């Protein structure tokens, strides 16, 4: 297995720059693992593939306005600080630009000085910085909400007029620097419809970090180091999933982050999902044995990405690459704001 096995040519014109409105107006490719059949539908047709007793599991994390634009206190030079993960209190792991000029001791000013920051340390594992924030009035997070911008992926070239379009309709606590994008297709009305059908809805949380989307640079994907992400599978979600398994019903994960949370919480000995909160560095490659997930709703992922490798593990590399070839030929929209795939 080589990283090149998960490469393909993605034309820039197929990278969606805006979300569909309404959200569920996108296309849906349905891929059946057993037969290899590929069908083309609309996302609203998802209801045709669900049945009473199924459990639809979503990642309810919410995206932080994590991109802060400021100036270096000593020189006034422009600075960008990207919040990654809170270490403690008001101290965060961050990515910074320009990195070479922001050494420990550097001070940064945001807005009219209502928020300031001190670079505490360099983080050699990521090249980022440990940054301590200070606020003149209120809380640091209040200031971040006033001054921060939505951290859209770099392949999306302009900010959204409505930042809420980069949040799922069921998002709750703000912990992520990127959206669990497969969930962006759901409307409140569609979720209500599937629940009226007798489909159960369970919610987990995985704090999406940038490493999830980082292309694999190593020739051998097994040499790639996944950074940890915080996840939480509450007891009621674990119980709902385990009850479905006992009944013989399906567990359908919405998005790769949900897959990662559920499989991280799956106990191989008991064959059950356990209520769990902690860190996961689970890297799912072909050959992985899935214990929790029976079907997946997902988007179309970057070439050479860990997400494409995960879906290849779930459906088989040959079938997934054939589905991607079909999506390219049929002009599907790719990546965060793109179309969806249902893998059964």
N, C-alpha and C positions, 0 to 999 in steps of 0.2 A: 504494500500500500504506500503510495506516494502522494504528496500534496498536489502534484500535477493532475492526479486522478479526479480532483474536484475543481478543476479550472474550466472556465468557459469564457467566451468573448461577450461582454455585455455592452451593447451600444449605448452611448450616453442618452440618446433620444428615447430610450425605453425606461429611464429612471424617472419615476413619477416625482414631480416637483410640488404638486398640490394634492391634498386629500380629495376624495370624491365627496360630493354633497348631493343627496344625503350619504351618510357613511356606508350604508349597505347597498349602494348602487354599483359597487365594483364587480368585476368578474370573479368567478369561482371555478377553478379546475378541480375536478374530482378524480382522484387516483386510487384505484382499487389494487391493493397489494397482492391479493390472491390470484386475480385474473390478469393483472397488468393493464386493465382497461382504463382509458382516459376519456373523461367527458367534460364538456364545456357548459357551464351554467352561470347564473348570477348569484351573488352572495345571499340574496333573500331566499334562494332555493335550498339553502342549508337545511331548512325545516323538512325537506323531502327525504333527508338522509338521517334524521334523528328519530328516535322512537321512545315511547314512554319507558321510564326506568333508567335511561342513559343519564350519566352525570357529566355535565359540562363544567370544566374546571378553568377558572380564569385567574390571572395575576392582577391583583387590585392595587399594585404600587402606583404612585403618582410621580410625575416628573417635576423636579425642582427647577426653578428659573436659575440654573447653575452657572450661567455665563456672565461674568462681571467685568465691566470695562472701567479702567481707572487710570491713574497716573502715578509714576514713581515720585515720592515726596521730594527727594533731593534735586531731581532734574526736570520734573514735569513730563518726562517721556511716557508715551502711551503704553499701557500694560493691560493684558487680558489674563484674568484668573478664572479657572474653570473648576468648580467644586466637584470633587469626586466622592469623598466619603468622610463623614464626621469621625474623628478619632476620639475626642472627648470635649465636653463643654462647647466652646466656640473655636476649637482648633480642628482644621480640616486637612485632609490630603487633597492637593490641588495640582492641576497642570497650569503652567504659567508661560506667558510669552511677553517679552523675549526671555528665555530661560537663562541665558548666559549672564544677563545683567541683574538677575534677581537672586542674589546670594543671601545666606543667613544674615540678618540684621537689616535688610532692605525694608523700607516702609512704603506702603501703597495707600493712596487716597482715592475714595470713590465718591461720586456725586459732589456735593459741596462740603465734603469733609464729615458728612454724617456717619460714614462707615470708613474705618481704616483697617489696615492689616499689617502684620509683621511676619516676615519670612523667618521661620524658626530653624528649619533644617532642610537639607536636600535628601530626597528619598532615592537612593541609588537603584533600587529594583525597578522603578518606573520612570526615573528621570524627573519626577515631579517635586513638589515642595510641601513641607508641613507649614501651614499658615495659620496664625492666630488672629482672629478678628476682634475688633473693638467697635463699640457703637456709642454715640454721644447720648442718644435717647432711645428708649424702647429696647427691643431685643435685636440681636444680630439677624435673626430670621425675618423680622419685620423689615429691616433695611434691605435684605436680599430680595424680598418680594417687591420692594419699591424700585430697586435699581437693577435687578437681574433680568437677563433675557433668556428665552426658551432655548435650550441647547440642541438645536436641530443638527442632524448629521451633516458632515461637510459636503456631501453630494447634493444637498438641498441648498439652493443658491440664494434664496431670499427668505426673510422672516415672514411668518404667517400674520395676516391681518387679525385672525382670531386664534391666539395661542391655545385656547381650549381644544382646538381640533387636533392637537398633539397629545391629548389626554383621552383615556378611555372613559366611557360614560359611567363606569363603575369604580373609577379610581378613588382611593381613600387617602392613605398617609403618604406624604412626600418624602421619598427616599431615593429616587432613581435619577440618573443623568441621561437616560434615554427611555423612550416609551416601549412597553411590550406591544409591538406594533400590530400583531395579528388581532389584538382586541379592538383596534381602532375601527374595525368594520361593523361592530355591533352598535345598534341603536337600542334605546330603552324599550321601544316598541317590539323589536325583534326578540329581545330577551324575555319580555312578558309573554310573547307568543309561544316560545319554546317551553316556558314553564307551564303554560296552560296545557300543553301537550303531555305533560307528565314528566318532562325532563328536569332533573334536579340541577341546581346551580351551586357550585362550591367555589370558595375563594381562598387562594393562597397568596403568598407574597414572596417575590424575589427582587431584590434591589438591583436593577439593571445597571451594570458598569460598562465602561468603554471597551474593556477587554473582550466582552461577549462578541463584539463586532469587529475586532481586530483581525485582519487577514493573517493566515499562518505563513510565516516567512521561512520556516525550516523545511527542508526537502522531505523529511520524514515527519508526518504530523504527530507521531508519538513523542517527538522531541519538544513539542510546543508546550509551554508552561501556562496553564490557565490560572489567572488570578482569582482569589476568592470573592464570592458575593454572598451577602447576608440573605437568608431565606427563612420563611416561617410557614409551616403547615399547621394550622390550629386543629384542636381536637375534633371539632365538629366537621371540618373538611375531611380529616382522615377517616372519621366514622362513616361519612357519606360515601367516600370512595370504597372503603372496605365492604360496606353493605352492598354496593353495586357488584363488586367482585363475587361476593357470596351468592347473589341472585343470578349471576351469569350475565349481567348487563354490562354495558360498555362505559369506560372512562375516556372522555374526549378532552384532550388538553388543548387549550387555546394558546398557542404560541410556544416557542422553544424554551422560554424562561419558565413557563408552567411545567413543561416536561422535565426540566432540570430540577425544579423544586420537588416534584412528586417522586422522581427516581432517586433523588438524594435522600428522601424520607422513607424509601422502601426498604424493608428488612428482609434480606434473602432467607433468613432462617424461618421466620414466621410467615413469610409471603404476604405481609400486610404493610400498609402505609402507616407510619407512626407519627403522632403529633410531635413535631420537631421544630426547634429554632436554633439557628447557628450559622456557620460559614460552610460554603461548599465550593470545591474546586473540581467538581465532577466534569470530566471531559468525555463526551459520548462519541465514540468512533465505531465504524462498522465492526461487528463482532460483539457489541454490547448486548446484554440480555435485558430486555425491558420487562419490568415486573408490574408497574402501575398503570401504564398508558396503553390504550387499545386503538386510539385514533387521534389525529392531530389536525388542527386548523393552523395554518402557517402562511407566511408571506414568501416571496422569492428573495433569496439571500445572495450576498456578495460572492463572487468567485473566491475559492480557496479559504472560505471562512469556516469557523468551527460550527456554525449553524447549518451550513450546507452538509457538513460531515455528519452532524447529528441526524438530519433527515435522511441521509444515505444509510445510516445505521438502522433507522426505523423501517424504511421501505426497500432498501437494497440500492446500491450505488447505480446499477444499470437502469433501473426503473426511474430513479430520480433524475438522472442525467437525460433520459429520454423525455421525461416530463418537462425539463428545462428547455430542451431543444424544441419541443412543441410550443412552449410558452413564447420563446423567441420568434418562432415562425408565425405565430398567431398574434404577435404584437401585444402580449400582455404587458402590464405596467409593473415594474420591478421595485423592490426595496421598500422603505418604510411606509410610503404613501401609495404603494402599488396594490395590485390585485392579490387574491388569496388562493390557497390550495387546501383542499380537504383530503387527507390521506386516511383511507379506511383499511 
